[in-house]
Amino acid sequence: MQFITSVATKVVQANASVLASTLAQGATTVTVAHGVFSPGQGVRAGEEQITLGSSSDNLTFTGCTRGAGGTTDSAHDSGQEVLAASGAELLSHTFDGSTYLSALRVSANVQFTCGIEQDGALKYMPRSSNSQMELILPTVRYQPAGSTTFRVLAWLRADEAGQADFSAEMQS
């Protein structure tokens, strides 16, 4: 295998939390357990995107817009993971139509959520387990079309760490 692109160390600040209370369908007040988000920021809870409203403490947001980006406003249980909509980019590569993608690898020293985005659409979002320190996503010599861009994103929950060192690589 050959490296397409890699990053040895990228520091990611906490960019995820959990709901501190149940979020009913249609409710416009969102309360999270950790103050990692800002008013006006986009977040996702499950499949739903939410634009956060105003807040004086970055924990309780009022006047939130539910079902943003064409997603469906739905109920969420207390403890549901809430992620910054954009995630922290670990690496990105635009393919030229001749390079194969054989594997993606992401590692950190804490539990995290990883995202694989293809041409702006989130395709895969696994959460690492407590004992798993590396996430390996092998592919079968996938040859993306020319101008196809893959981005590897990461989310770190504030209850896991305030920041963590990540490494990532794409291999052909």
N, C-alpha and C positions, 0 to 999 in steps of 0.2 A: 504494500500500500504506500501511497505517496500523499503528503500533505497538500491540500488545496489552499487552506488558510488556517491559522490558529492564533490563539492568544494564550500566553503562558499564565498571566495573572491579571485579572480585572477585578477591582474592588466594586462590589455592588452594595449599595445602601438598602436598608429595609424598605421595601416597596409593596408590602402586602400585610394584611391584618385579618381579623375575623370579625364577624358581626357580634356585637355585645348583647344584642337582643333580637328577637324574631322580627323579620321585616315582612309585613303583610303585603299582599298584592295591592297596588294603588297607594300605599303609604309614601309620603314624601319626606319623612325624617329617617335618616340612616345613622345608626350609632355603631361605631367600630371600637374595638378594644385598645387600639394603639394609634397614636397621633402621627401617622406617616403620610396622610393625604392632605391636600389643600382645597379650599373652596374653588369650585369651577373645574376641578380635575375629573377626568373620566376614569371610572373603575368598572370592574366586572365581578359579579357574584354569580357563579355558575355560568349559564349561557347569556345572562342578562347584562347589558351595559347600562350604567347609571352615571349621569353627570351630577356631581355633588353640588349642593347649594351652599348657602352661607354657614359659617361656623365661628364661634369665639374661642374654641378650644381644640379644634382639629380632631375631635372625637364624635361630636354630634353635629350632623349637617342637616339643615332644614331647607325646604324648597327644592329638593332634589328632582331631577328629571329622570323618570323611570322609562325603561324600554328604549333607550337611546340607540342610535345607529340601526334602527329597524329590528331590534331584538324585542322579545316579549316580556312585558312586565309580569313578574311572577313572585310568589311567596318564597321566602328563604328562612331557614331555621337559624336560631342563635348558634354561633360557632362556625357558620358557613365561611369559607375562605373568601376574602375580598382582595382582588389584585388590581394594581395600577393598570389601566387599560393598555398602555404601551409596553410595559416591561422594560427591563434593562438590556440593551443590546450587547451581547457578548462578542458576536462576530457576524459578518455579512459577506456574501459572495454572489456575484452575478456571473452565470455560466455563459459560455460562448457557443454551446451546441456540440462541442467535441469532447468535453471533459465529463467523465463519469463520476458519480457520487456513490461511494461504497460504504461510508460510515460517518456518523456524527457522534462526537463524544463530548460530554460536559461533566465536570466534576467540581465539587466544593467540599468544604469540611463540615457542612451542616445540611440539614434537610432543606429542600428547595423545590420549587415548581419550575419546569423548563418548558419553553415553547418553541416550536419549529414553524416559522412563517414562510410561505411561498407566495411571492408576488403580492404581498400585503394581506394575504388570508391566512389566519392561524389554522394550521392543519393538525397539529398534535400537541397536547399539553399534559405530559405525565408529571406526577409528583413523586419525588424520591422517597424511599422508606427510611426509617430511623437507622437501619443498618447499612443502607446502600449509600456509598460515597461517590459512586460514579454512575452515570447514565450512559449506556452505549446503545445507539440506535443503528444497527446494521441495515444496509439496504442491499438490494440485488443489482449491483452495477446499473443503477438508475442514471440515464443520460437525459438531464433536463434540456429542454429546447433552448436555443440561443436567447439571450436577454432574460432568462428566468433567474430571479433573485431569491436566495434563501437567507433568512436571518435566524439566528439562534438567540433566544431571549431568556431571561431569568427573572424569577420573583423570589424574594426572601422575606419571610414573615418576621415581623418585629419580635414575636415571642420566641423565635429561633435564635436570632442575633440582630444586632443593630447594623452590622455590615459583615461581609464575608468575602474571601478571595475565591474567585472562580477561574477555571481554565476551560477552554473549549477548542475543538478542532474539527475540520471537515477533511475527509480523506477520499482519495480516488483509488 
